Amino acid sequence: MVSKEKNMKRFVFLIWFFNVVVLVNAENGSRLWLRYETVPPSLGSELLEKITAIQHNSQNPSMIVAANELQEAMMGFTGARIPVVGKPDAPGILLVTANTRMARRLGLNAELRNMHPDGYLIKTARLNNVTHTIIASPTETGVLYGSFDWIRQIQSGNYDHQIIVKSEPHFDLRMLNHWDNLDGTIERGYAGYSLWKWDELADVLSPRYEQYARANASVGINASVPNSVNANPQVLTPEYLEKLKALADVFRPYGIQLFISVNFASPAALGYLPHSDPFDPAVQQWWKDKAKEIYRLIPDFGGFLVKANSEGQPGPMDYGRNHADGANMLAAALKPYGGLVIWRAFVYDPGDKDRAIQAFDEFMPFDGIFADNVIIQVKNGPVDFQPREPFSPLFGAMKETQVMMELQITQEYTGFSNHLVFLGSQNEEALKSDTWAYGEGSTVARVTDGTLIPHPVSAIAGVANTGEDTNWTGHHFGQANWYAFGRQAWNHTLTSEQIADEWIKATFTSNPDFLEPVKDLMLNSHEAVVNYMMPLGLHHLFAWGHHYGPEPWCDVPGAREDWLPRYYHKASEYGIGFDRTRNGSGAVDQYFPPLNDMYNNVETTPEEFLLWFHHLPWNHTMKNGRTLWDEMAFKYQEGVDSVRSFQKTWDRMEPFIDQERFRHVQSRLRTQVRDAVWWRDAIMLYFQTYSGLPIPYELERPVHDLEDLMKIQLDLKHHN
Ligand code: BDP
């Protein structure tokens, strides 16, 4: 017996040695956070002793996937192949769904019946004198989520055999929006071409589809929109529906429901009808027939995501109708099948009205008029995914219509896949913003998750950062943003610190000498990008088109004023900032009290939003006694200093991880430092032409000339 145990320990040690010491260089990031590294020998032996089988007797594909995943994880953790069996004779993991004999034997049915269908329980129980780990859920998908959670406990070093977990998602729909075009490019994508090989589908299924689905399931993401909101009508042709069906079939066992973005003018654009007026019965019938056709192929199809009358996309207003007319017409077509319309509120016209107030003004009159299978999708801030924005005032204000938040995972405005920016912090800030809609504590999370405003389905979406790059997201740390979105969509009370901690352990190592400094770096990285790009409430100082570098001077003849930085910064010899007080655009009054008065008053506006709400003189006195101009200079320098410190931290991490990922991140940090300096110099030197003030002498001097910076033209073409 003793020698068996000894042998086992030796075996586990050898596996560990091989993986940790020998394979240390073979890492390209393709395995994401699902690396299942060998655990320390003591835990390995414990697992091998207690988990000798994985038991279920279901034919359901999600159960099979769950069992396989546990098997693969055990193999990685211990090097041993644990059998999947039909009978619970040996100690192990039992996978259980509600209303089965096993659930009855274990006395779980009552509890499971009251749970969210995706929720799960993990606990130990004795059956015929054998102790098992039970992973139970009302549904097979929930068992899959529970299995991934059990695995995560081990990866994050929290494994306890007596573990008791009860977990239910905060949002019903946890959705990725891909901005992928049918030609294989990705709008605002920075990890190569699209994952979806439309020309090969439906005949050829890239193995990546399943890996993608698995990664999503591992963090609880359960819905995917594979095509861009700037939707090509072709996606609704029979040919593309077959391709979509093939994707849906791959996604299904992983609990992922397929949605698609549709072009509102599809009936006319595809040549079926002369126009797409939602009031025309022929148009209504066309959509009904289309819905029927889709559901015949994809019975669990989720519904349509629509960008209408926004940035040149067609919509109901083209026919004198309104958003509710358009959304409700599509909703009626999907209703018989339980489908949803996700209608985006990202609308703004080039007129005189402050862009930040337009969505609210346009959508509030329709509150309660939208059908109950319509959800309004609102970006986290009122403008457009800037490095920092206050929350959109539509959250909490629309009380009769379900509203969901759209976050951006792809780093369109935070340095693409060149900059290390952990967006868990940004998401946390957005989710925890207090709207005051129902008094204190009415956070954006709680007004959208069904707690304060109950609706049939609660949801949250993130614009994906995946592409065909081997490491999926371009920057290895971009993976953390995908991961964080999923974890926060499941549980919005998780802190970004907890999430970073889990992710680092699963993706790199649990060694505290790596974990602690890298976690610190990640948690400071969002503030850093705000500081070197747009501190103090500044926004949209980006270069025309590509949104990568600074171009506060940008002037494109004939361009829409609200696509130019000067519209947002309003710099002059007097000062800088956008006046959204009652003397300005009045945006402050779209917020509930006390926020409206708080933002209206320069003294009570949080400084992080100062220039979002106020236009102030260069010599305005800040809370710390500095002038606004000096404070700006300090903030930009702070941003640069932070990224330099990230670089130093990272270089010290070399001994702890593989060379491949180490060097990749190292080289991107170098770019990030250069870019941060570029941002600082461009913004300060340009605004200096208005302020006429010196950069505070205690700070680093600019290293660029403004004229040179103004000549930079990156070849990254895009409409704004
Ligand atoms: C902006 C992007 C643009 C998108 C648009 C949207 O620059 O590419 O089409 O958002 O969300 O941020 O529709």
Residues whose N, C-alpha, C, O or C-beta is under 5 A from the ligand:
A	BS01	BDP	E187 V229 F346 D384 N720
